[in-house]
Amino acid sequence: MTSIFALISKNIISIYEINTFTAVLTVGNVMDFSWSPTDAILALFVSESIDAGGAIPALVKLVQIPCKEPLIEKKLSSVSKCKMYWQSNGEYLAMKADSNTNNFVELFQIKD
């Protein structure tokens, strides 16, 4: 298994392979992240943003590291804050999101 570490600064997260210090993944607008307690899976909360095409909704994204395979992507409208909580054996991820109109919790099943 590849040894990796994450560094977050100014809302940009970078994932590096320890032996070579090679960047495996870099993502911008990241407000929060959480590693799976058992697997090389990274959960990210990417904040809402605006580009030339208009508003880009916030996103919760689970990514397999180091292959960068997206496992789950969930778009979120008008979410200002999101916290993620892993179940102890990494089978589930709970997401608590706060928006302008309501708060909600969603549960993602990671393993079958």
N, C-alpha and C positions, 0 to 999 in steps of 0.2 A: 504494500500500500504506500502511496506517495505521501510524504509529510508536507503539510501545507499550513500557511498562516494567513490571517487577514489583517489589513491595516485600513482604518477609516479615518479620513480627515476632510474637513470642509465638504461633507456630504458625498464624498467619492470613496467607494470601497475598492481596494485592490487585493487580490488573492495571489499569493506567491508560493512557488514550490521551494521548499527550504534548501535542498542541496545545491540548486543552481541560482536561486533568487530570481528565477524567471517569473514574470507576471503571467498568471494563468487566466485571470479575468479581472476586468475593471468596469465598474458600473457607476454612473453619476446619479445625482438626486436621491441618494440612499439616505433615508432618515433613521432606519433601524435594521439590524440583521441579527440572525440567530443560527448557530450551528446545531445540527442534529446531534443528540447525545450519543448516538451509536454509529452513524454513517457519515460519509463525506457529502452531506447535503447541506446547502446553505439556503436559508429563508431570508428574503429581502423585502423590505417595504420601500418602494420607490415613490416619491411624492409626485403630486400632480404638477404639471408644467405646461408652458405655452411655447409653441414654435410657430413657424410661418404658416403651417396648416391649421392652426387653432389650438384648442386645449387638448392636452394629452392627459387622460385620467390617471389617477394613482394606481399602483400595481403591487400586488403581493406575488412574489415569484419564488419558486423553489428550483434550485439548480444543483445538478449532480456535479461534483468537483472531482478530478480536474478536467473531465471531458466536456464540461459546460452544457451538458444536456438539460434542457428545461423539462422539469417534471410536472409542474403546475404553474399556471399563470391566471390570476384573478384580477380583473379590472375593477376599480372602486371609484365611484363618483362622489365628489365633494367630501372626501375623507381627509381630516386634518391631522389625525393621530392614529397610529396602529401599533399594537404590541402583540408579540408572538410568543407562544408558550408550547414547548415540546413535551409530549408524554415521555416518561422516563426511559422507555425502550425504543423510542423513535418511530412508533407506529402511527402516531397522530400528531398534528400540529393544530393548536387552537389559535385563532386570530381574533383579537378584540379591537374593533375599529370605532372611532368617534368621528361623526360627521356633523355638519351644521344642523341637520334636521333630526338625526337619531343616532343611537349607539347600537352596535350589534356584534354578535359573536358568530364565528363560522368555524367549523371543524373540518380539517382535511385529513383523509386517510392516505398515508404514505405507503404502507405495506399491505399486501393482501392477506 
